[in-house]
Amino acid sequence: MAYDEGTAERLSDVFERIPFSSEKRMFGSLGFMVHGHMTCGVINDQLMVRVGKGQYEGTLKKPFVKEMDFTGKALTGFVYVEPDGFESDEELENWVNLSVEYVLTLPAK
């Protein structure tokens, strides 16, 4: 599975400013971790965002968002965002911030 290099670069730029973050290649895609927890990633041309179970249903109602079904079954707490949903840098940063805010509620690994 390939990923969009432009989106990966944009995400790298955002995560450079986030403490305790790292980049990890996995399953032919690219993921970004904070305190050892997956936050966001890029799969093909889509943004993968970890929002947590509490925000999952509400997030699915937003434009350009759909269930993450990487294995054919929806993974609750994770969503895909189509490119139109993170076209601007501000939109991308909003998705990253949503994910990081959730991950920071989890104990560090």
C-alpha positions as a LaTeX table, in Angstrom:
\begin{tabular}{lrrr}
\hline
Residue & $x$ (\AA) & $y$ (\AA) & $z$ (\AA) \\
\hline
Met1 & 0.00 & 0.00 & 0.00 \\
Ala2 & 1.44 & 3.37 & $-0.98$ \\
Tyr3 & 0.86 & 6.76 & 0.54 \\
Asp4 & 0.72 & 10.31 & $-0.74$ \\
Glu5 & 4.16 & 11.89 & $-0.25$ \\
Gly6 & 2.74 & 15.43 & $-0.19$ \\
Thr7 & 0.37 & 14.62 & 2.66 \\
Ala8 & 3.17 & 12.82 & 4.49 \\
Glu9 & 5.38 & 15.90 & 4.20 \\
Arg10 & 2.61 & 18.17 & 5.46 \\
Leu11 & 2.04 & 15.87 & 8.44 \\
Ser12 & 5.77 & 15.74 & 9.17 \\
Asp13 & 5.85 & 19.53 & 9.28 \\
Val14 & 3.00 & 19.60 & 11.81 \\
Phe15 & 4.42 & 16.83 & 14.00 \\
Glu16 & 7.86 & 18.51 & 14.13 \\
Arg17 & 6.26 & 20.98 & 16.56 \\
Ile18 & 4.64 & 18.32 & 18.78 \\
Pro19 & 6.72 & 17.07 & 21.71 \\
Phe20 & 7.26 & 13.32 & 22.13 \\
Ser21 & 6.13 & 12.60 & 18.58 \\
Ser22 & 7.69 & 10.18 & 16.13 \\
Glu23 & 7.12 & 8.93 & 12.62 \\
Lys24 & 6.76 & 5.23 & 11.85 \\
Arg25 & 6.41 & 3.35 & 8.59 \\
Met26 & 3.88 & 0.55 & 8.89 \\
Phe27 & 1.88 & $-1.61$ & 6.50 \\
Gly28 & 3.22 & 0.36 & 3.53 \\
Ser29 & 1.86 & 3.57 & 5.03 \\
Leu30 & 3.15 & 6.23 & 7.36 \\
Gly31 & 1.94 & 6.78 & 10.92 \\
Phe32 & 2.66 & 9.43 & 13.52 \\
Met33 & 2.92 & 8.58 & 17.19 \\
Val34 & 2.78 & 10.64 & 20.38 \\
His35 & 4.03 & 9.04 & 23.60 \\
Gly36 & 4.06 & 5.73 & 21.71 \\
His37 & 0.39 & 5.92 & 20.69 \\
Met38 & $-0.80$ & 6.13 & 17.09 \\
Thr39 & $-2.40$ & 9.49 & 16.34 \\
Cys40 & $-2.58$ & 10.12 & 12.61 \\
Gly41 & $-1.30$ & 8.61 & 9.43 \\
Val42 & $-1.54$ & 8.72 & 5.69 \\
Ile43 & $-2.91$ & 5.74 & 3.79 \\
Asn44 & $-3.02$ & 6.19 & 0.03 \\
Asp45 & $-4.33$ & 9.75 & $-0.24$ \\
Gln46 & $-6.45$ & 9.63 & 2.91 \\
Leu47 & $-5.70$ & 10.91 & 6.36 \\
Met48 & $-6.17$ & 8.37 & 9.14 \\
Val49 & $-7.11$ & 10.02 & 12.43 \\
Arg50 & $-7.48$ & 8.48 & 15.87 \\
Val51 & $-10.35$ & 10.26 & 17.59 \\
Gly52 & $-11.22$ & 7.80 & 20.37 \\
Lys53 & $-14.49$ & 6.04 & 21.00 \\
Gly54 & $-16.13$ & 9.03 & 22.69 \\
Gln55 & $-15.78$ & 11.30 & 19.65 \\
Tyr56 & $-16.15$ & 8.59 & 17.03 \\
Glu57 & $-19.86$ & 8.87 & 16.15 \\
Gly58 & $-19.81$ & 12.67 & 16.07 \\
Thr59 & $-16.71$ & 12.74 & 13.91 \\
Leu60 & $-18.31$ & 10.38 & 11.38 \\
Lys61 & $-21.00$ & 13.03 & 10.78 \\
Lys62 & $-18.45$ & 15.56 & 9.52 \\
Pro63 & $-17.96$ & 16.11 & 5.79 \\
Phe64 & $-15.35$ & 13.96 & 4.03 \\
Val65 & $-15.10$ & 11.51 & 6.98 \\
Lys66 & $-15.76$ & 7.78 & 6.86 \\
Glu67 & $-15.13$ & 4.68 & 8.94 \\
Met68 & $-11.63$ & 3.30 & 8.94 \\
Asp69 & $-12.04$ & $-0.21$ & 7.60 \\
Phe70 & $-8.42$ & $-1.17$ & 7.01 \\
Thr71 & $-9.16$ & $-4.88$ & 7.53 \\
Gly72 & $-12.68$ & $-4.87$ & 6.10 \\
Lys73 & $-14.21$ & $-4.22$ & 9.53 \\
Ala74 & $-14.65$ & $-0.72$ & 10.98 \\
Leu75 & $-12.09$ & 0.14 & 13.64 \\
Thr76 & $-14.00$ & 2.15 & 16.24 \\
Gly77 & $-12.12$ & 5.24 & 17.34 \\
Phe78 & $-10.30$ & 5.70 & 14.03 \\
Val79 & $-11.56$ & 7.46 & 10.90 \\
Tyr80 & $-10.44$ & 8.20 & 7.36 \\
Val81 & $-10.63$ & 11.76 & 6.10 \\
Glu82 & $-10.77$ & 12.30 & 2.34 \\
Pro83 & $-8.31$ & 14.84 & 0.85 \\
Asp84 & $-11.02$ & 17.52 & 0.53 \\
Gly85 & $-11.36$ & 17.41 & 4.33 \\
Phe86 & $-7.76$ & 18.52 & 4.97 \\
Glu87 & $-7.07$ & 20.63 & 1.93 \\
Ser88 & $-5.86$ & 23.66 & 3.90 \\
Asp89 & $-3.06$ & 23.60 & 6.46 \\
Glu90 & $-5.54$ & 24.80 & 9.08 \\
Glu91 & $-7.85$ & 21.84 & 8.40 \\
Leu92 & $-4.94$ & 19.41 & 8.61 \\
Glu93 & $-3.75$ & 20.91 & 11.89 \\
Asn94 & $-7.28$ & 20.71 & 13.31 \\
Trp95 & $-7.37$ & 16.96 & 12.60 \\
Val96 & $-3.92$ & 16.48 & 14.11 \\
Asn97 & $-4.88$ & 18.49 & 17.20 \\
Leu98 & $-8.09$ & 16.48 & 17.65 \\
Ser99 & $-6.11$ & 13.26 & 17.56 \\
Val100 & $-3.25$ & 14.45 & 19.79 \\
Glu101 & $-5.71$ & 15.79 & 22.38 \\
Tyr102 & $-7.27$ & 12.35 & 22.58 \\
Val103 & $-3.96$ & 10.48 & 22.74 \\
Leu104 & $-2.71$ & 12.71 & 25.53 \\
Thr105 & $-5.51$ & 11.33 & 27.72 \\
Leu106 & $-3.90$ & 7.88 & 27.45 \\
Pro107 & $-0.99$ & 6.74 & 29.66 \\
Ala108 & 2.37 & 7.05 & 27.95 \\
Lys109 & 3.85 & 3.79 & 26.67 \\
\hline
\end{tabular}
